[in-house]
Amino acid sequence: MRIFFYPEGTSVEQAVKFANSIVLSNRWQKVNRYDNPDTDFTEGFIPRVHKILDEFVWTDTNEKLNSDG
């Protein structure tokens, strides 16, 4: 899992272009989401990603990533 935080004012197009360049330069393979949750790493990776995102806290403000402000 990679998380990118872009500077304020970054356009969606710029962000997508950067992310695509990282994928290409690392020779990563892009895959689509799985339609069947029974085959979507349900016992491991996906629940961990959700937990990471739910528990993510900015160290400078102590605010959660998913905070409504």
KEKE-3310 file (N, C-alpha, C; in steps of 0.2 Angstrom, whole numbers, plus 5000, padded with zeros to 4 digits):
npx = (5004:5003:5003:5000:5002:4998:5004:4994:4983:4987:4982:4969:4973:4987:4990:4986:4995:5007:5006:5004:5017:5025:5020:5024:5038:5042:5039:5027:5011:4996:4980:4963:4949:4943:4928:4922:4920:4924:4936:4945:4957:4951:4954:4966:4975:4966:4957:4967:4971:4960:4960:4972:4969:4958:4964:4973:4983:4986:5002:5005:4994:4986:4974:4962:4963:4951:4943:4930:4933)
npy = (4994:5011:5028:5044:5061:5076:5092:5107:5113:5105:5097:5085:5079:5081:5073:5060:5058:5059:5048:5037:5038:5033:5020:5015:5017:5009:4997:4991:4982:4987:4983:4979:4982:4969:4960:4951:4949:4938:4933:4943:4945:4944:4939:4946:4957:4968:4970:4975:4987:4995:4996:5003:5015:5019:5022:5031:5045:5062:5068:5081:5088:5079:5075:5064:5055:5053:5063:5074:5087)
npz = (5000:4996:5000:4995:4997:4991:4987:4992:4980:4970:4955:4950:4938:4938:4950:4946:4935:4941:4950:4941:4935:4945:4946:4934:4934:4944:4939:4943:4944:4938:4945:4944:4955:4965:4961:4968:4985:4992:4987:4989:4997:5009:5022:5026:5019:5014:5026:5034:5028:5029:5043:5045:5038:5045:5058:5055:5060:5060:5064:5068:5071:5078:5073:5066:5050:5043:5048:5050:5051)
capx = (5000:5007:4999:5003:4999:5000:5003:4988:4983:4988:4976:4968:4977:4994:4991:4986:5001:5013:5005:5006:5024:5028:5019:5028:5045:5043:5036:5021:5006:4989:4975:4956:4946:4939:4921:4920:4924:4927:4943:4948:4961:4947:4957:4972:4977:4960:4955:4973:4971:4954:4962:4977:4966:4954:4968:4978:4982:4992:5006:5006:4987:4983:4968:4962:4963:4944:4940:4926:4935)
capy = (5000:5017:5033:5050:5067:5081:5099:5110:5116:5099:5095:5078:5077:5080:5068:5054:5058:5057:5041:5033:5037:5029:5013:5013:5017:5003:4991:4988:4980:4989:4978:4982:4980:4963:4961:4946:4950:4932:4932:4950:4945:4946:4937:4949:4963:4973:4973:4979:4993:4998:4998:5008:5022:5022:5024:5036:5052:5067:5069:5088:5091:5074:5074:5058:5056:5053:5067:5079:5094)
capz = (5000:4995:5001:4992:4999:4987:4990:4991:4973:4965:4951:4949:4932:4940:4954:4942:4931:4946:4952:4935:4934:4950:4945:4928:4936:4949:4936:4947:4939:4940:4944:4946:4961:4964:4962:4973:4991:4995:4984:4989:5002:5015:5028:5027:5017:5014:5033:5037:5024:5032:5049:5044:5036:5051:5063:5053:5064:5058:5071:5070:5074:5082:5070:5061:5043:5041:5052:5046:5052)
cpx = (5005:5001:5003:4999:5002:5000:4997:4989:4985:4982:4975:4973:4984:4995:4991:4992:5007:5012:5006:5013:5027:5026:5023:5036:5047:5041:5031:5016:4999:4984:4968:4954:4943:4932:4918:4924:4927:4934:4947:4952:4958:4950:4964:4973:4971:4958:4961:4973:4966:4956:4967:4973:4961:4958:4973:4977:4988:4995:5006:4999:4984:4976:4968:4961:4956:4940:4936:4928:4934)
cpy = (5006:5023:5040:5056:5072:5088:5102:5113:5111:5097:5088:5075:5076:5075:5061:5053:5056:5049:5036:5032:5033:5022:5011:5012:5011:4996:4987:4986:4983:4984:4982:4979:4973:4963:4956:4946:4944:4930:4938:4950:4947:4944:4941:4956:4969:4975:4977:4986:4998:5001:5004:5015:5024:5024:5029:5043:5056:5069:5077:5091:5086:5073:5067:5060:5057:5058:5072:5086:5097)
cpz = (5000:4996:4999:4995:4995:4990:4988:4984:4968:4961:4951:4944:4934:4945:4951:4938:4935:4948:4947:4934:4939:4949:4939:4930:4940:4946:4940:4942:4942:4940:4946:4952:4960:4965:4967:4979:4994:4992:4985:4995:5009:5022:5030:5025:5017:5021:5036:5034:5028:5039:5049:5043:5042:5057:5062:5057:5062:5065:5073:5073:5078:5079:5066:5054:5040:5045:5048:5048:5059)
residu = (MET:ARG:ILE:PHE:PHE:TYR:PRO:GLU:GLY:THR:SER:VAL:GLU:GLN:ALA:VAL:LYS:PHE:ALA:ASN:SER:ILE:VAL:LEU:SER:ASN:ARG:TRP:GLN:LYS:VAL:ASN:ARG:TYR:ASP:ASN:PRO:ASP:THR:ASP:PHE:THR:GLU:GLY:PHE:ILE:PRO:ARG:VAL:HIS:LYS:ILE:LEU:ASP:GLU:PHE:VAL:TRP:THR:ASP:THR:ASN:GLU:LYS:LEU:ASN:SER:ASP:GLY)
# end
